[in-house]
Amino acid sequence: MISIVIPFYKNYDTIENLLRSINDQDYKEYDIIVVQDGLDDKIDGKALSGKHGCRWVVRDTNEGASKARNYGASLTSGDILFFIDADCLLYPGMLRECSNQLELNPDIDFVYGNYRFESKHDFISNGFDPYLLETMNYIPTMSPVRRTAFDSVGGFTDLAFFQDWSLFYRMVQKGSKGKYIKDFIFTTKIPTEESISGSQGMSLDEKASKFRHTHGIKDKTLVVTTHAAPLQAINRAEMLNADYVGCSKDSARANFPINYGFSNWKATYMVGVFNEPIKALENHLNVVVGKPIYHFIGTDVYQLLNHHPISELKYISRIFKSQKAKIFANSPRLVKELKEAYIKAELLYTPIYNMTQYKVRKLPKNFTVGVYCSDTTNMNGLDGVMSHLPMIQEIALAMPDIQFKFFGSKMIEKTNNIELCGRIPEDKMVKFINSCSMVLRATYHDGFPQLPIQFLLCGRQALVSCPDKELKYMEKLSFEETAQSNYDEKHFKIPDYEQAKNEVISKIYSIIDNPVDASILSKQAHKYYGELMSVKKFKEAIYKYV
């Protein structure tokens, strides 16, 4: 049973529409209680309750949304609580969807999604990550929550603002987990000072600072951001004990980061410096707060070398110099390539996040090749932009005795020996890696890819096109090195298609015929890459500049 609690305060023009949107749901196992926060002669609660089948209770004094919600919860008995503000409208089918998610996932305590302001402006939320709640809230009040979890933290606090953030932060601190669904659950009015909570006349920075102080969260001096690599950026933020502000790791949104400009931030660390077109780059750099730190990771270097004439490269270089930016690159080769683009960079490897989780498991019965598919369309093309993915699909078809697992996006066709696995959640990646025998990563230009290293850490072999000698214990393909040696300041040359395809097939069969001891490979990889890509070195290099 879902107990729906609605705090009401002068929402005369919206309350009835909300009640209709609830009664129109196809899920009917709910009860509704409206808590009128203070005496008000302008509303006839008794009439509305009779018309829409809800309880209407009146509190003598106006004490705010938090106390109204807590009071309503105390008068209901449903095992799921759903707090909905009176200026909202619930989208059809959402009660059933939320109830199903809680029923199917007994390990979660709340479910949340996206919403719209007045059915026009979208708020896209983020996949559940406890660490992100230290920076800013991404879970709306209107998120069904198990009563047990709600009661365990004493419900809403008396904070004059961020009541939702406080509730979910305290719940998560006690071990609660949430699940993000990508549906739009409700639409609401754009908040004003007349809203039930109001802004209290404080800036976002001031409110966030007070929230952190109240909840014992230390101010962070560094913020991490990105435009197209959120998972990498969030992991780096945790390793650096920094805030993260940027695009969501679990949504289709890939827009510019929205930096809040908190006064405690002394520097911004940006993962990936995507620079094509230049106007997009300028917009990206304008969001930086404090000292700018940029880390090139591969794709962005390729863009520089292929999509800009010399005049633009010099202009980009001048932008960085005018900012007095600190620039890092993820491999010696990238440092060299950036120098060719008039940009001085320092070598800094980024560590594998939570390296100890990568452990050896039993090899699969059938030899299986893992192949990553990028979500970026132009990285899968035949025009030499980045990926050899179409060629790899042909290779899989030519090797019917070998199993292939394509993961990431689903931009190819499924066949008898090709399994389309889609996106692998971060907490399922180790299990997925151990379901493969090896990984194949073939591109025209790469950075210092972490995915093949993650396979090595699990004792799985790796076949890569990246030529860097620092990538140890991997089998190398020749065509990325060939492409770079043919670089003519316009673009990388595309290797001979049939020759490249035959090389991949030959290398895979060679790996099959010459297996390695998975445990030994794993130990070698953990030792070598743990030292090369040290978390301590990474933190020291960043904070030295901060």
Backbone hydrogen bonds, N-H to C=O, Kabsch-Sander energy under -0.5 kcal/mol:
donor,donor_aa,acceptor,acceptor_aa,energy
2,I,29,E,-2.1
3,S,1,M,-0.5
3,S,80,I,-3.2
4,I,2,I,-0.7
4,I,31,D,-3.2
5,V,3,S,-0.6
5,V,82,F,-2.2
6,I,4,I,-0.5
6,I,33,I,-2.7
8,F,35,V,-3.1
12,Y,10,K,-1.3
14,T,11,N,-1.1
15,I,11,N,-1.9
18,L,14,T,-2.1
19,L,15,I,-2.2
20,R,16,E,-2.1
21,S,17,N,-2.2
22,I,18,L,-1.6
23,N,19,L,-2.4
24,D,20,R,-1.7
25,Q,22,I,-1.7
28,K,26,D,-0.5
30,Y,28,K,-1.9
31,D,2,I,-2.0
33,I,4,I,-2.8
34,V,55,R,-3.1
35,V,6,I,-2.9
35,V,33,I,-0.5
36,Q,34,V,-0.8
36,Q,57,V,-3.2
37,D,8,F,-2.9
37,D,35,V,-0.6
38,G,36,Q,-1.7
38,G,59,R,-0.9
39,L,60,D,-1.1
43,I,40,D,-0.9
45,G,43,I,-0.9
48,L,44,D,-1.9
49,S,45,G,-2.7
50,G,46,K,-1.9
51,K,47,A,-1.9
52,H,48,L,-2.3
53,G,49,S,-1.3
54,C,49,S,-1.2
55,R,32,I,-2.7
57,V,34,V,-2.8
59,R,36,Q,-2.8
63,E,61,T,-0.8
68,A,64,G,-1.7
69,R,65,A,-2.7
70,N,66,S,-2.6
71,Y,67,K,-2.4
72,G,68,A,-2.2
73,A,69,R,-2.6
74,S,70,N,-1.9
75,L,71,Y,-0.8
75,L,72,G,-0.9
76,T,73,A,-1.4
80,I,1,M,-1.7
81,L,145,V,-3.2
82,F,3,S,-2.6
84,I,5,V,-2.3
84,I,82,F,-0.5
86,A,7,P,-0.9
88,C,85,D,-1.6
89,L,187,T,-2.3
91,Y,185,I,-2.4
94,M,91,Y,-1.6
97,E,93,G,-2.0
98,C,94,M,-2.6
99,S,95,L,-2.4
100,N,96,R,-2.8
101,Q,97,E,-2.1
102,L,98,C,-1.9
103,E,99,S,-2.0
104,L,100,N,-2.8
105,N,101,Q,-1.3
108,I,105,N,-1.9
109,D,177,K,-3.5
110,F,177,K,-1.1
111,V,144,P,-1.8
112,Y,179,K,-2.3
114,N,183,D,-2.7
115,Y,123,F,-1.7
116,R,186,F,-1.7
117,F,121,H,-2.9
118,E,116,R,-0.8
118,E,188,T,-3.5
120,K,117,F,-2.0
121,H,117,F,-1.7
122,D,120,K,-0.5
123,F,115,Y,-3.2
124,I,122,D,-0.6
125,S,123,F,-0.6
132,L,129,D,-1.0
133,L,129,D,-0.7
133,L,130,P,-0.9
134,E,131,Y,-1.8
135,T,132,L,-1.5
136,M,132,L,-1.7
143,S,141,T,-2.6
145,V,81,L,-2.7
146,R,109,D,-2.9
147,R,79,D,-2.5
150,F,146,R,-2.1
151,D,147,R,-3.2
152,S,148,T,-1.5
153,V,149,A,-0.7
153,V,150,F,-1.0
154,G,151,D,-1.3
155,G,150,F,-2.2
166,S,162,F,-2.5
167,L,163,Q,-2.2
168,F,164,D,-2.4
169,Y,165,W,-2.6
170,R,166,S,-2.4
171,M,167,L,-2.1
172,V,168,F,-2.6
173,Q,169,Y,-2.2
174,K,170,R,-1.0
174,K,171,M,-0.6
175,G,172,V,-1.9
176,S,171,M,-2.3
179,K,110,F,-1.6
181,I,112,Y,-2.7
181,I,179,K,-0.5
185,I,114,N,-2.8
185,I,183,D,-0.7
186,F,114,N,-0.7
187,T,89,L,-2.1
188,T,116,R,-2.6
189,K,87,D,-0.7
195,S,192,T,-1.7
202,M,199,S,-1.5
207,K,203,S,-2.6
208,A,204,L,-2.8
209,S,205,D,-2.3
210,K,206,E,-2.2
211,F,207,K,-2.4
212,R,208,A,-2.6
213,H,209,S,-2.2
214,T,210,K,-2.5
215,H,211,F,-2.1
216,G,212,R,-0.5
216,G,213,H,-0.9
217,I,212,R,-2.6
218,K,216,G,-0.6
223,V,267,A,-2.0
224,V,243,D,-3.2
225,T,269,Y,-2.3
227,H,271,V,-0.6
233,A,229,A,-2.3
234,I,230,P,-3.0
235,N,231,L,-2.2
236,R,232,Q,-2.2
237,A,233,A,-2.4
238,E,234,I,-2.0
239,M,235,N,-2.1
240,L,236,R,-2.2
241,N,237,A,-0.5
241,N,238,E,-1.0
242,A,237,A,-3.1
243,D,222,L,-2.3
245,V,224,V,-2.4
247,C,226,T,-0.7
251,S,248,S,-0.5
259,N,257,P,-0.8
265,W,262,F,-1.4
266,K,221,T,-3.5
267,A,221,T,-1.3
268,T,291,K,-2.9
269,Y,223,V,-2.8
270,M,268,T,-0.6
270,M,293,I,-3.3
271,V,225,T,-2.4
271,V,269,Y,-0.5
272,G,270,M,-0.7
272,G,295,H,-2.6
274,F,272,G,-0.6
281,L,277,P,-1.6
282,E,278,I,-2.6
283,N,279,K,-2.2
284,H,280,A,-2.4
285,L,281,L,-2.5
286,N,282,E,-1.4
287,V,283,N,-0.5
287,V,284,H,-1.2
288,V,285,L,-1.2
291,K,266,K,-2.6
293,I,268,T,-2.5
294,Y,326,K,-2.7
295,H,270,M,-2.4
296,F,294,Y,-0.5
296,F,328,F,-2.7
302,Y,298,G,-2.2
303,Q,299,T,-2.1
304,L,300,D,-1.7
305,L,301,V,-2.3
306,N,302,Y,-1.5
307,H,303,Q,-2.6
308,H,304,L,-0.7
312,E,309,P,-0.5
313,L,309,P,-2.0
314,K,310,I,-2.4
315,Y,311,S,-1.6
316,I,312,E,-2.7
317,S,313,L,-2.4
318,R,314,K,-2.0
319,I,315,Y,-1.8
320,F,316,I,-1.9
321,K,317,S,-2.1
322,S,318,R,-2.6
323,Q,319,I,-1.6
324,K,320,F,-0.7
324,K,321,K,-0.8
325,A,320,F,-2.2
326,K,292,P,-2.3
327,I,325,A,-0.5
328,F,294,Y,-3.1
329,A,346,E,-2.1
330,N,296,F,-1.2
335,V,331,S,-1.9
336,K,332,P,-2.0
337,E,333,R,-2.4
338,L,334,L,-2.6
339,K,335,V,-1.6
340,E,336,K,-1.5
341,A,337,E,-0.9
342,Y,339,K,-1.7
343,I,338,L,-2.8
345,A,343,I,-0.6
346,E,327,I,-2.4
348,L,329,A,-2.6
355,M,352,I,-0.8
357,Q,354,N,-1.8
358,Y,355,M,-1.8
359,K,357,Q,-1.0
361,R,458,C,-0.5
369,V,403,Q,-3.0
370,G,368,T,-0.5
370,G,438,M,-2.9
371,V,405,K,-2.8
372,Y,440,L,-0.6
373,C,407,F,-3.7
374,S,372,Y,-0.5
377,T,375,D,-0.7
379,M,376,T,-2.0
380,N,377,T,-2.1
388,H,442,A,-1.7
392,I,388,H,-2.3
393,Q,389,L,-2.1
394,E,390,P,-1.6
395,I,391,M,-2.2
396,A,392,I,-2.5
397,L,393,Q,-2.0
398,A,394,E,-1.6
399,M,395,I,-0.5
399,M,396,A,-1.2
402,I,399,M,-2.3
403,Q,367,F,-2.2
404,F,417,N,-2.9
405,K,369,V,-3.0
406,F,404,F,-0.6
406,F,419,E,-2.3
407,F,371,V,-2.5
407,F,405,K,-0.5
408,G,422,G,-2.4
409,S,373,C,-1.3
409,S,407,F,-0.6
415,T,418,I,-0.8
418,I,415,T,-0.9
419,E,404,F,-3.0
419,E,417,N,-0.5
421,C,406,F,-2.9
421,C,419,E,-0.8
422,G,406,F,-0.6
428,K,425,P,-1.9
429,M,425,P,-0.6
429,M,426,E,-1.0
432,F,428,K,-2.1
433,I,429,M,-2.9
434,N,430,V,-2.1
435,S,432,F,-1.5
436,C,433,I,-1.7
437,S,368,T,-3.0
438,M,368,T,-1.5
439,V,461,Q,-1.8
440,L,370,G,-2.7
441,R,463,L,-2.6
444,Y,386,M,-3.6
448,F,297,I,-0.5
454,Q,450,Q,-2.4
455,F,451,L,-1.8
456,L,452,P,-2.2
457,L,453,I,-2.5
458,C,454,Q,-0.9
458,C,455,F,-0.7
459,G,456,L,-2.5
460,R,455,F,-2.8
461,Q,437,S,-1.4
463,L,439,V,-2.7
464,V,462,A,-0.5
464,V,475,E,-2.6
465,S,441,R,-1.6
471,L,468,D,-1.4
472,K,470,E,-1.4
475,E,462,A,-2.8
477,L,464,V,-3.0
482,T,478,S,-2.3
483,A,479,F,-2.3
484,Q,480,E,-2.2
485,S,481,E,-2.1
486,N,482,T,-1.1
487,Y,484,Q,-1.5
488,D,491,H,-1.0
493,K,483,A,-1.1
500,A,496,D,-2.5
501,K,497,Y,-2.5
502,N,498,E,-2.5
503,E,499,Q,-1.8
504,V,500,A,-2.0
505,I,501,K,-2.1
506,S,502,N,-2.4
507,K,503,E,-2.4
508,I,504,V,-2.4
509,Y,505,I,-2.1
510,S,506,S,-1.8
511,I,507,K,-2.1
512,I,508,I,-2.1
513,D,509,Y,-2.3
514,N,510,S,-1.2
518,A,516,V,-0.6
521,L,517,D,-2.5
522,S,518,A,-2.3
523,K,519,S,-2.2
524,Q,520,I,-2.4
525,A,521,L,-2.4
526,H,522,S,-2.7
527,K,523,K,-2.1
528,Y,524,Q,-2.6
529,Y,525,A,-2.4
530,G,525,A,-0.5
530,G,526,H,-1.3
531,E,527,K,-1.3
532,L,528,Y,-2.6
533,M,529,Y,-2.4
534,S,531,E,-0.9
538,F,534,S,-2.1
539,K,535,V,-2.6
540,E,536,K,-2.4
541,A,537,K,-2.3
542,I,538,F,-1.9
543,Y,539,K,-2.7
544,K,540,E,-1.5
545,Y,541,A,-0.8
545,Y,542,I,-0.8
546,V,542,I,-1.8
